[in-house]
Amino acid sequence: MKLRLKLNTCIRVILIGMCAMTPNIWGQSVDYNSLGQSAASMIQGSGSQGSKTIPTPNQLFSMPMQYLFGFPEQVMFGVLNKACSLILASNIKNVFITPKAEKMYYQLRTPCKSINVPLQQPEELVNLPEFDVDKKVIMFLSGWATKGNESHIQELANAYNCRGDYNFVYLNVADTIETLYIWSSYNTAEIGNLVADSLRKFTETVPVENIHLIGLSFGAHVVGAVGRKYKELTGQSLPRITGLDPANPCFNKGQAVSSLSRDDAAFVDIIHTNPGALGKADSLGHVDFYVGGKGAIQPGCLQFSCSHLRSVDYYIESVYPGNEGNFMAKRCDSMQSFNGGLCDGPDHPMGYSTPLDAEGDHYLNVNLQRPYGINAPANAMDHSSHCGLCSS
């Protein structure tokens, strides 16, 4: 029987290597690029015996995601990014788990209900009595390994339901983003194709100008793929896509996986809260907001994961009525220039009310805790305790 070890060995070597290095990195300055290069050497060397076969998709699919966790996050994502680059550069396609539209669905979230509709039947969503075809539609896709029951999804739904003039729809793409991260990243284009085809049918009834896609982390790149494919299918651009700290690992320039970009919609706005670590540091949209600058840690956070998720926390705060101007930013060339008062031009709000003509890199500061917006009123979060929630 042929050995099926090459890629499996790659993954194991990465993880074992991280285990071995872990005791030596706490409290020390580590060159993560060099660490990634070392891992790359191990990966490339692992196939030197000539084995060309790899695990089946089912074998890889069954690997628990938790296998990746438990390591210092800088190490995990630095090595993961390098491994992703190597594997994607190998142009191996037949082992990646194929997304299936029949496993994906829209979830309309009202104050009192969550109603699932198959992705392949968007007309059912439009025909729901709880769906108002005259209202704008927010479609939100969260990050890698989310299952739909995370608190930030419900909080964002509550904030939009509080405003009262939106249909909030959570895009659940099922296990296509719950597989090994590298596999999930490789699937972004195919997931985008499936969602875009459904959205094409959806906009036969709902005006396209009423649709706003929002993606968090990995989900930001998926909604970018949706925007690209939708334009290819219809000749029209979606009006707005918002990327909340678009994921960094595996989304590298010049490689097989494309990131969210300003070409994916008529207007693309980005909120960066963990640039260069879990989030992309590059300017991706028409307007990019760098909260606290291009450092990786947000005020009040100690870890990358906390900083990464602050992007959605800030956005949620901005959605509640009265908070539209909580996060005022200015176009600038650096945080140092911003803090030194050296930036000209008007202030622009970050988040819900970002104007569709804003351009360039913008900088702003935030508070350590809620309300996060420097310009927030004292009662900025009062709505969150009752508005948009079910009263029955």
Contacts in CASP RR format, 6 or more apart in sequence:
PFRMAT RR
TARGET T0000
AUTHOR 0000-0000-0000
METHOD contacts of the structure
MODEL  1
MKLRLKLNTCIRVILIGMCAMTPNIWGQSVDYNSLGQSAASMIQGSGSQG
SKTIPTPNQLFSMPMQYLFGFPEQVMFGVLNKACSLILASNIKNVFITPK
AEKMYYQLRTPCKSINVPLQQPEELVNLPEFDVDKKVIMFLSGWATKGNE
SHIQELANAYNCRGDYNFVYLNVADTIETLYIWSSYNTAEIGNLVADSLR
KFTETVPVENIHLIGLSFGAHVVGAVGRKYKELTGQSLPRITGLDPANPC
FNKGQAVSSLSRDDAAFVDIIHTNPGALGKADSLGHVDFYVGGKGAIQPG
CLQFSCSHLRSVDYYIESVYPGNEGNFMAKRCDSMQSFNGGLCDGPDHPM
GYSTPLDAEGDHYLNVNLQRPYGINAPANAMDHSSHCGLCSS
2 51 0 8 1.000
2 53 0 8 1.000
3 51 0 8 1.000
3 53 0 8 1.000
4 51 0 8 1.000
4 53 0 8 1.000
4 54 0 8 1.000
4 55 0 8 1.000
4 56 0 8 1.000
5 47 0 8 1.000
5 51 0 8 1.000
5 53 0 8 1.000
5 54 0 8 1.000
6 46 0 8 1.000
6 47 0 8 1.000
6 50 0 8 1.000
6 51 0 8 1.000
6 52 0 8 1.000
6 53 0 8 1.000
6 54 0 8 1.000
7 54 0 8 1.000
7 55 0 8 1.000
7 60 0 8 1.000
7 87 0 8 1.000
7 92 0 8 1.000
7 95 0 8 1.000
8 54 0 8 1.000
8 55 0 8 1.000
8 59 0 8 1.000
9 46 0 8 1.000
9 47 0 8 1.000
10 43 0 8 1.000
10 46 0 8 1.000
10 83 0 8 1.000
10 86 0 8 1.000
10 87 0 8 1.000
11 63 0 8 1.000
11 83 0 8 1.000
11 180 0 8 1.000
13 39 0 8 1.000
13 42 0 8 1.000
13 43 0 8 1.000
13 46 0 8 1.000
14 39 0 8 1.000
14 42 0 8 1.000
14 43 0 8 1.000
14 79 0 8 1.000
14 80 0 8 1.000
14 83 0 8 1.000
15 67 0 8 1.000
15 68 0 8 1.000
15 71 0 8 1.000
17 39 0 8 1.000
17 42 0 8 1.000
18 71 0 8 1.000
18 75 0 8 1.000
18 76 0 8 1.000
18 79 0 8 1.000
19 71 0 8 1.000
21 35 0 8 1.000
21 75 0 8 1.000
22 71 0 8 1.000
22 72 0 8 1.000
22 75 0 8 1.000
25 72 0 8 1.000
25 74 0 8 1.000
25 75 0 8 1.000
26 72 0 8 1.000
30 74 0 8 1.000
30 75 0 8 1.000
32 74 0 8 1.000
32 75 0 8 1.000
32 78 0 8 1.000
35 75 0 8 1.000
35 78 0 8 1.000
35 79 0 8 1.000
36 78 0 8 1.000
36 79 0 8 1.000
36 81 0 8 1.000
36 82 0 8 1.000
37 82 0 8 1.000
39 79 0 8 1.000
39 82 0 8 1.000
39 83 0 8 1.000
40 82 0 8 1.000
40 83 0 8 1.000
40 85 0 8 1.000
40 86 0 8 1.000
43 82 0 8 1.000
43 83 0 8 1.000
43 86 0 8 1.000
44 86 0 8 1.000
54 92 0 8 1.000
54 95 0 8 1.000
55 95 0 8 1.000
56 95 0 8 1.000
57 95 0 8 1.000
57 96 0 8 1.000
57 97 0 8 1.000
57 98 0 8 1.000
60 95 0 8 1.000
60 97 0 8 1.000
60 179 0 8 1.000
60 180 0 8 1.000
60 183 0 8 1.000
61 97 0 8 1.000
61 175 0 8 1.000
61 179 0 8 1.000
61 180 0 8 1.000
61 183 0 8 1.000
63 180 0 8 1.000
65 145 0 8 1.000
65 178 0 8 1.000
65 179 0 8 1.000
65 180 0 8 1.000
65 181 0 8 1.000
68 76 0 8 1.000
68 80 0 8 1.000
68 180 0 8 1.000
68 181 0 8 1.000
69 76 0 8 1.000
70 76 0 8 1.000
73 277 0 8 1.000
73 278 0 8 1.000
73 303 0 8 1.000
73 304 0 8 1.000
73 305 0 8 1.000
74 277 0 8 1.000
74 304 0 8 1.000
77 248 0 8 1.000
77 249 0 8 1.000
77 277 0 8 1.000
77 278 0 8 1.000
77 304 0 8 1.000
78 249 0 8 1.000
80 181 0 8 1.000
80 182 0 8 1.000
80 249 0 8 1.000
80 250 0 8 1.000
81 248 0 8 1.000
81 249 0 8 1.000
81 250 0 8 1.000
81 252 0 8 1.000
83 182 0 8 1.000
84 181 0 8 1.000
84 182 0 8 1.000
84 185 0 8 1.000
84 249 0 8 1.000
84 250 0 8 1.000
84 252 0 8 1.000
85 250 0 8 1.000
85 252 0 8 1.000
85 255 0 8 1.000
87 182 0 8 1.000
88 182 0 8 1.000
88 186 0 8 1.000
88 250 0 8 1.000
88 255 0 8 1.000
88 256 0 8 1.000
88 257 0 8 1.000
89 255 0 8 1.000
89 256 0 8 1.000
91 256 0 8 1.000
96 183 0 8 1.000
96 186 0 8 1.000
96 187 0 8 1.000
97 175 0 8 1.000
97 176 0 8 1.000
97 179 0 8 1.000
97 183 0 8 1.000
97 187 0 8 1.000
98 187 0 8 1.000
98 190 0 8 1.000
99 173 0 8 1.000
99 176 0 8 1.000
99 187 0 8 1.000
99 190 0 8 1.000
99 191 0 8 1.000
99 194 0 8 1.000
100 174 0 8 1.000
100 176 0 8 1.000
101 119 0 8 1.000
101 120 0 8 1.000
101 194 0 8 1.000
101 198 0 8 1.000
102 118 0 8 1.000
102 119 0 8 1.000
102 120 0 8 1.000
103 174 0 8 1.000
103 175 0 8 1.000
103 176 0 8 1.000
104 118 0 8 1.000
104 119 0 8 1.000
104 171 0 8 1.000
104 172 0 8 1.000
104 173 0 8 1.000
104 174 0 8 1.000
104 176 0 8 1.000
104 191 0 8 1.000
104 194 0 8 1.000
104 195 0 8 1.000
105 116 0 8 1.000
105 117 0 8 1.000
105 118 0 8 1.000
105 119 0 8 1.000
105 172 0 8 1.000
105 174 0 8 1.000
106 116 0 8 1.000
106 117 0 8 1.000
106 118 0 8 1.000
106 119 0 8 1.000
106 122 0 8 1.000
106 125 0 8 1.000
106 139 0 8 1.000
106 169 0 8 1.000
106 170 0 8 1.000
106 171 0 8 1.000
106 172 0 8 1.000
107 114 0 8 1.000
107 115 0 8 1.000
107 116 0 8 1.000
107 117 0 8 1.000
107 148 0 8 1.000
107 169 0 8 1.000
107 170 0 8 1.000
107 171 0 8 1.000
107 172 0 8 1.000
108 114 0 8 1.000
108 115 0 8 1.000
108 117 0 8 1.000
108 125 0 8 1.000
108 128 0 8 1.000
108 130 0 8 1.000
108 131 0 8 1.000
108 167 0 8 1.000
108 168 0 8 1.000
108 169 0 8 1.000
109 154 0 8 1.000
109 157 0 8 1.000
109 161 0 8 1.000
109 168 0 8 1.000
109 169 0 8 1.000
109 170 0 8 1.000
110 130 0 8 1.000
110 161 0 8 1.000
110 168 0 8 1.000
111 158 0 8 1.000
111 161 0 8 1.000
111 388 0 8 1.000
111 389 0 8 1.000
111 390 0 8 1.000
111 391 0 8 1.000
112 390 0 8 1.000
112 392 0 8 1.000
113 130 0 8 1.000
115 128 0 8 1.000
115 130 0 8 1.000
116 172 0 8 1.000
117 124 0 8 1.000
117 125 0 8 1.000
117 128 0 8 1.000
118 124 0 8 1.000
119 194 0 8 1.000
119 195 0 8 1.000
119 198 0 8 1.000
120 198 0 8 1.000
122 198 0 8 1.000
122 199 0 8 1.000
122 201 0 8 1.000
122 202 0 8 1.000
123 201 0 8 1.000
123 202 0 8 1.000
123 205 0 8 1.000
125 131 0 8 1.000
125 169 0 8 1.000
125 202 0 8 1.000
126 133 0 8 1.000
126 202 0 8 1.000
126 205 0 8 1.000
126 206 0 8 1.000
131 167 0 8 1.000
132 167 0 8 1.000
133 205 0 8 1.000
133 206 0 8 1.000
135 164 0 8 1.000
135 165 0 8 1.000
135 166 0 8 1.000
135 167 0 8 1.000
135 210 0 8 1.000
136 165 0 8 1.000
136 166 0 8 1.000
136 167 0 8 1.000
136 210 0 8 1.000
136 211 0 8 1.000
136 212 0 8 1.000
137 166 0 8 1.000
137 167 0 8 1.000
137 169 0 8 1.000
137 206 0 8 1.000
137 210 0 8 1.000
137 211 0 8 1.000
137 212 0 8 1.000
138 160 0 8 1.000
138 166 0 8 1.000
138 167 0 8 1.000
138 168 0 8 1.000
138 169 0 8 1.000
138 212 0 8 1.000
138 214 0 8 1.000
139 169 0 8 1.000
139 170 0 8 1.000
139 171 0 8 1.000
139 211 0 8 1.000
139 212 0 8 1.000
139 213 0 8 1.000
139 214 0 8 1.000
139 223 0 8 1.000
140 153 0 8 1.000
140 156 0 8 1.000
140 157 0 8 1.000
140 168 0 8 1.000
140 169 0 8 1.000
140 170 0 8 1.000
140 171 0 8 1.000
140 213 0 8 1.000
140 214 0 8 1.000
140 215 0 8 1.000
140 216 0 8 1.000
141 170 0 8 1.000
141 171 0 8 1.000
141 173 0 8 1.000
141 213 0 8 1.000
141 214 0 8 1.000
141 215 0 8 1.000
141 216 0 8 1.000
141 219 0 8 1.000
141 222 0 8 1.000
141 223 0 8 1.000
142 148 0 8 1.000
142 150 0 8 1.000
142 152 0 8 1.000
142 153 0 8 1.000
142 170 0 8 1.000
142 215 0 8 1.000
142 216 0 8 1.000
142 217 0 8 1.000
142 219 0 8 1.000
143 177 0 8 1.000
143 215 0 8 1.000
143 216 0 8 1.000
143 217 0 8 1.000
143 218 0 8 1.000
143 219 0 8 1.000
143 247 0 8 1.000
144 177 0 8 1.000
144 178 0 8 1.000
144 181 0 8 1.000
144 184 0 8 1.000
144 217 0 8 1.000
144 218 0 8 1.000
144 219 0 8 1.000
144 247 0 8 1.000
145 177 0 8 1.000
145 178 0 8 1.000
145 181 0 8 1.000
146 153 0 8 1.000
146 177 0 8 1.000
147 178 0 8 1.000
148 170 0 8 1.000
148 172 0 8 1.000
152 216 0 8 1.000
152 309 0 8 1.000
152 312 0 8 1.000
152 313 0 8 1.000
152 316 0 8 1.000
153 170 0 8 1.000
155 316 0 8 1.000
155 384 0 8 1.000
156 168 0 8 1.000
156 214 0 8 1.000
156 312 0 8 1.000
156 315 0 8 1.000
156 316 0 8 1.000
156 319 0 8 1.000
157 168 0 8 1.000
157 170 0 8 1.000
158 384 0 8 1.000
158 387 0 8 1.000
158 388 0 8 1.000
158 389 0 8 1.000
159 316 0 8 1.000
159 319 0 8 1.000
159 320 0 8 1.000
159 383 0 8 1.000
159 384 0 8 1.000
159 388 0 8 1.000
160 166 0 8 1.000
160 168 0 8 1.000
160 319 0 8 1.000
161 168 0 8 1.000
161 387 0 8 1.000
161 388 0 8 1.000
161 389 0 8 1.000
162 319 0 8 1.000
162 320 0 8 1.000
162 321 0 8 1.000
162 383 0 8 1.000
162 387 0 8 1.000
162 388 0 8 1.000
163 319 0 8 1.000
163 320 0 8 1.000
163 321 0 8 1.000
164 388 0 8 1.000
171 195 0 8 1.000
173 191 0 8 1.000
173 195 0 8 1.000
173 222 0 8 1.000
176 184 0 8 1.000
176 187 0 8 1.000
176 191 0 8 1.000
177 184 0 8 1.000
177 187 0 8 1.000
177 191 0 8 1.000
177 218 0 8 1.000
177 219 0 8 1.000
177 222 0 8 1.000
178 184 0 8 1.000
179 187 0 8 1.000
181 249 0 8 1.000
181 250 0 8 1.000
182 250 0 8 1.000
184 218 0 8 1.000
185 218 0 8 1.000
185 221 0 8 1.000
185 247 0 8 1.000
185 249 0 8 1.000
185 250 0 8 1.000
185 251 0 8 1.000
185 257 0 8 1.000
186 250 0 8 1.000
186 256 0 8 1.000
186 257 0 8 1.000
188 218 0 8 1.000
188 221 0 8 1.000
188 222 0 8 1.000
188 225 0 8 1.000
188 257 0 8 1.000
188 258 0 8 1.000
189 225 0 8 1.000
189 229 0 8 1.000
189 257 0 8 1.000
189 258 0 8 1.000
191 222 0 8 1.000
191 225 0 8 1.000
192 222 0 8 1.000
192 224 0 8 1.000
192 225 0 8 1.000
192 226 0 8 1.000
192 227 0 8 1.000
192 229 0 8 1.000
193 225 0 8 1.000
193 229 0 8 1.000
195 222 0 8 1.000
195 226 0 8 1.000
195 229 0 8 1.000
196 225 0 8 1.000
196 226 0 8 1.000
196 227 0 8 1.000
196 228 0 8 1.000
196 229 0 8 1.000
196 230 0 8 1.000
196 232 0 8 1.000
196 233 0 8 1.000
197 229 0 8 1.000
197 233 0 8 1.000
199 211 0 8 1.000
199 226 0 8 1.000
199 230 0 8 1.000
200 230 0 8 1.000
200 233 0 8 1.000
200 234 0 8 1.000
203 211 0 8 1.000
203 234 0 8 1.000
208 234 0 8 1.000
208 236 0 8 1.000
208 238 0 8 1.000
208 239 0 8 1.000
209 239 0 8 1.000
211 238 0 8 1.000
211 239 0 8 1.000
212 239 0 8 1.000
212 240 0 8 1.000
212 241 0 8 1.000
212 242 0 8 1.000
213 223 0 8 1.000
213 224 0 8 1.000
213 226 0 8 1.000
213 227 0 8 1.000
213 238 0 8 1.000
213 240 0 8 1.000
213 241 0 8 1.000
213 242 0 8 1.000
213 265 0 8 1.000
214 223 0 8 1.000
214 241 0 8 1.000
214 242 0 8 1.000
214 243 0 8 1.000
214 244 0 8 1.000
214 315 0 8 1.000
215 222 0 8 1.000
215 223 0 8 1.000
215 241 0 8 1.000
215 242 0 8 1.000
215 243 0 8 1.000
215 244 0 8 1.000
215 246 0 8 1.000
216 243 0 8 1.000
216 244 0 8 1.000
216 245 0 8 1.000
216 311 0 8 1.000
216 312 0 8 1.000
217 244 0 8 1.000
217 245 0 8 1.000
217 246 0 8 1.000
217 247 0 8 1.000
217 278 0 8 1.000
217 279 0 8 1.000
217 308 0 8 1.000
218 247 0 8 1.000
219 246 0 8 1.000
219 247 0 8 1.000
220 243 0 8 1.000
220 244 0 8 1.000
220 245 0 8 1.000
220 246 0 8 1.000
220 247 0 8 1.000
220 260 0 8 1.000
220 270 0 8 1.000
221 246 0 8 1.000
221 247 0 8 1.000
221 251 0 8 1.000
221 257 0 8 1.000
221 258 0 8 1.000
221 259 0 8 1.000
221 260 0 8 1.000
223 241 0 8 1.000
223 243 0 8 1.000
223 260 0 8 1.000
223 264 0 8 1.000
224 241 0 8 1.000
224 260 0 8 1.000
224 261 0 8 1.000
224 264 0 8 1.000
224 265 0 8 1.000
225 258 0 8 1.000
225 264 0 8 1.000
226 238 0 8 1.000
226 264 0 8 1.000
227 237 0 8 1.000
227 238 0 8 1.000
227 241 0 8 1.000
227 264 0 8 1.000
227 265 0 8 1.000
228 258 0 8 1.000
228 263 0 8 1.000
228 264 0 8 1.000
230 236 0 8 1.000
230 237 0 8 1.000
230 238 0 8 1.000
231 237 0 8 1.000
231 238 0 8 1.000
231 264 0 8 1.000
237 265 0 8 1.000
237 266 0 8 1.000
238 264 0 8 1.000
238 265 0 8 1.000
238 266 0 8 1.000
239 265 0 8 1.000
239 266 0 8 1.000
239 267 0 8 1.000
239 356 0 8 1.000
240 265 0 8 1.000
240 266 0 8 1.000
240 267 0 8 1.000
240 268 0 8 1.000
240 269 0 8 1.000
240 356 0 8 1.000
241 260 0 8 1.000
241 264 0 8 1.000
241 265 0 8 1.000
241 267 0 8 1.000
241 268 0 8 1.000
241 269 0 8 1.000
242 268 0 8 1.000
242 269 0 8 1.000
242 270 0 8 1.000
242 271 0 8 1.000
242 315 0 8 1.000
242 351 0 8 1.000
243 260 0 8 1.000
243 268 0 8 1.000
243 269 0 8 1.000
243 270 0 8 1.000
243 271 0 8 1.000
243 284 0 8 1.000
243 311 0 8 1.000
244 271 0 8 1.000
244 311 0 8 1.000
244 312 0 8 1.000
244 315 0 8 1.000
245 271 0 8 1.000
245 272 0 8 1.000
245 273 0 8 1.000
245 274 0 8 1.000
245 275 0 8 1.000
245 278 0 8 1.000
245 279 0 8 1.000
245 280 0 8 1.000
245 308 0 8 1.000
245 310 0 8 1.000
245 311 0 8 1.000
246 259 0 8 1.000
246 260 0 8 1.000
246 270 0 8 1.000
246 279 0 8 1.000
246 280 0 8 1.000
246 284 0 8 1.000
247 278 0 8 1.000
247 279 0 8 1.000
247 280 0 8 1.000
248 274 0 8 1.000
248 275 0 8 1.000
248 276 0 8 1.000
248 277 0 8 1.000
248 278 0 8 1.000
248 279 0 8 1.000
248 280 0 8 1.000
248 281 0 8 1.000
249 278 0 8 1.000
250 257 0 8 1.000
251 257 0 8 1.000
251 258 0 8 1.000
251 259 0 8 1.000
251 280 0 8 1.000
253 282 0 8 1.000
259 280 0 8 1.000
259 282 0 8 1.000
259 284 0 8 1.000
260 268 0 8 1.000
260 270 0 8 1.000
260 284 0 8 1.000
260 285 0 8 1.000
261 268 0 8 1.000
261 284 0 8 1.000
261 285 0 8 1.000
262 268 0 8 1.000
262 284 0 8 1.000
262 285 0 8 1.000
262 286 0 8 1.000
266 356 0 8 1.000
267 286 0 8 1.000
267 356 0 8 1.000
268 284 0 8 1.000
268 285 0 8 1.000
268 286 0 8 1.000
268 287 0 8 1.000
269 285 0 8 1.000
269 286 0 8 1.000
269 287 0 8 1.000
269 288 0 8 1.000
269 289 0 8 1.000
269 351 0 8 1.000
269 354 0 8 1.000
269 358 0 8 1.000
270 283 0 8 1.000
270 284 0 8 1.000
270 285 0 8 1.000
270 287 0 8 1.000
270 288 0 8 1.000
270 289 0 8 1.000
271 289 0 8 1.000
271 291 0 8 1.000
271 311 0 8 1.000
271 314 0 8 1.000
271 315 0 8 1.000
271 350 0 8 1.000
271 351 0 8 1.000
272 279 0 8 1.000
272 280 0 8 1.000
272 281 0 8 1.000
272 288 0 8 1.000
272 289 0 8 1.000
272 290 0 8 1.000
272 291 0 8 1.000
272 293 0 8 1.000
272 294 0 8 1.000
272 311 0 8 1.000
273 279 0 8 1.000
273 291 0 8 1.000
273 298 0 8 1.000
273 307 0 8 1.000
273 308 0 8 1.000
273 309 0 8 1.000
273 310 0 8 1.000
273 311 0 8 1.000
273 314 0 8 1.000
274 296 0 8 1.000
274 297 0 8 1.000
274 298 0 8 1.000
274 304 0 8 1.000
274 307 0 8 1.000
274 308 0 8 1.000
274 310 0 8 1.000
274 311 0 8 1.000
275 281 0 8 1.000
275 290 0 8 1.000
275 293 0 8 1.000
275 294 0 8 1.000
275 295 0 8 1.000
275 296 0 8 1.000
276 294 0 8 1.000
276 295 0 8 1.000
276 296 0 8 1.000
277 296 0 8 1.000
277 304 0 8 1.000
277 307 0 8 1.000
277 308 0 8 1.000
278 304 0 8 1.000
278 305 0 8 1.000
278 307 0 8 1.000
278 308 0 8 1.000
279 308 0 8 1.000
281 294 0 8 1.000
283 360 0 8 1.000
283 361 0 8 1.000
286 358 0 8 1.000
286 359 0 8 1.000
286 360 0 8 1.000
287 348 0 8 1.000
287 354 0 8 1.000
287 358 0 8 1.000
287 359 0 8 1.000
287 360 0 8 1.000
287 361 0 8 1.000
287 362 0 8 1.000
288 360 0 8 1.000
288 361 0 8 1.000
288 362 0 8 1.000
289 327 0 8 1.000
289 329 0 8 1.000
289 350 0 8 1.000
289 351 0 8 1.000
289 362 0 8 1.000
289 363 0 8 1.000
289 364 0 8 1.000
290 335 0 8 1.000
290 361 0 8 1.000
290 362 0 8 1.000
290 363 0 8 1.000
290 364 0 8 1.000
291 298 0 8 1.000
291 310 0 8 1.000
291 311 0 8 1.000
291 314 0 8 1.000
291 327 0 8 1.000
291 350 0 8 1.000
291 364 0 8 1.000
291 365 0 8 1.000
291 366 0 8 1.000
292 298 0 8 1.000
292 299 0 8 1.000
292 335 0 8 1.000
292 363 0 8 1.000
292 364 0 8 1.000
292 365 0 8 1.000
292 366 0 8 1.000
293 334 0 8 1.000
293 335 0 8 1.000
293 338 0 8 1.000
293 363 0 8 1.000
294 335 0 8 1.000
296 304 0 8 1.000
296 307 0 8 1.000
297 303 0 8 1.000
297 304 0 8 1.000
297 307 0 8 1.000
298 306 0 8 1.000
298 307 0 8 1.000
298 310 0 8 1.000
298 366 0 8 1.000
299 365 0 8 1.000
299 366 0 8 1.000
299 367 0 8 1.000
299 368 0 8 1.000
300 306 0 8 1.000
300 368 0 8 1.000
300 369 0 8 1.000
301 307 0 8 1.000
301 310 0 8 1.000
310 372 0 8 1.000
313 370 0 8 1.000
313 372 0 8 1.000
314 327 0 8 1.000
314 350 0 8 1.000
314 351 0 8 1.000
314 366 0 8 1.000
314 372 0 8 1.000
314 373 0 8 1.000
315 351 0 8 1.000
315 352 0 8 1.000
317 323 0 8 1.000
317 326 0 8 1.000
317 327 0 8 1.000
317 370 0 8 1.000
317 371 0 8 1.000
317 372 0 8 1.000
317 373 0 8 1.000
317 376 0 8 1.000
317 380 0 8 1.000
317 381 0 8 1.000
318 324 0 8 1.000
318 325 0 8 1.000
318 326 0 8 1.000
318 327 0 8 1.000
318 349 0 8 1.000
318 350 0 8 1.000
318 351 0 8 1.000
318 352 0 8 1.000
318 353 0 8 1.000
319 351 0 8 1.000
319 352 0 8 1.000
320 380 0 8 1.000
320 381 0 8 1.000
320 383 0 8 1.000
320 384 0 8 1.000
320 387 0 8 1.000
321 383 0 8 1.000
321 387 0 8 1.000
322 377 0 8 1.000
322 380 0 8 1.000
323 352 0 8 1.000
323 371 0 8 1.000
323 376 0 8 1.000
323 377 0 8 1.000
323 380 0 8 1.000
324 349 0 8 1.000
324 352 0 8 1.000
324 353 0 8 1.000
325 349 0 8 1.000
325 353 0 8 1.000
325 375 0 8 1.000
326 349 0 8 1.000
326 371 0 8 1.000
326 372 0 8 1.000
326 373 0 8 1.000
326 374 0 8 1.000
326 375 0 8 1.000
326 376 0 8 1.000
326 380 0 8 1.000
327 349 0 8 1.000
327 350 0 8 1.000
327 351 0 8 1.000
327 364 0 8 1.000
327 366 0 8 1.000
327 372 0 8 1.000
327 373 0 8 1.000
327 374 0 8 1.000
327 375 0 8 1.000
328 347 0 8 1.000
328 348 0 8 1.000
328 349 0 8 1.000
328 350 0 8 1.000
328 364 0 8 1.000
328 374 0 8 1.000
328 375 0 8 1.000
329 347 0 8 1.000
329 348 0 8 1.000
329 349 0 8 1.000
329 350 0 8 1.000
329 362 0 8 1.000
329 363 0 8 1.000
329 364 0 8 1.000
330 338 0 8 1.000
330 343 0 8 1.000
330 345 0 8 1.000
330 346 0 8 1.000
330 347 0 8 1.000
330 348 0 8 1.000
330 362 0 8 1.000
330 363 0 8 1.000
330 364 0 8 1.000
331 343 0 8 1.000
331 345 0 8 1.000
331 348 0 8 1.000
331 359 0 8 1.000
331 360 0 8 1.000
331 361 0 8 1.000
331 362 0 8 1.000
332 338 0 8 1.000
332 342 0 8 1.000
332 343 0 8 1.000
332 361 0 8 1.000
332 362 0 8 1.000
332 363 0 8 1.000
333 343 0 8 1.000
333 361 0 8 1.000
334 363 0 8 1.000
335 363 0 8 1.000
337 343 0 8 1.000
337 363 0 8 1.000
338 363 0 8 1.000
338 364 0 8 1.000
339 365 0 8 1.000
343 363 0 8 1.000
348 354 0 8 1.000
348 355 0 8 1.000
348 358 0 8 1.000
348 362 0 8 1.000
349 355 0 8 1.000
350 362 0 8 1.000
350 364 0 8 1.000
364 374 0 8 1.000
365 374 0 8 1.000
366 372 0 8 1.000
366 373 0 8 1.000
366 374 0 8 1.000
367 373 0 8 1.000
367 374 0 8 1.000
367 376 0 8 1.000
370 380 0 8 1.000
370 381 0 8 1.000
371 377 0 8 1.000
371 380 0 8 1.000
371 381 0 8 1.000
373 380 0 8 1.000
END
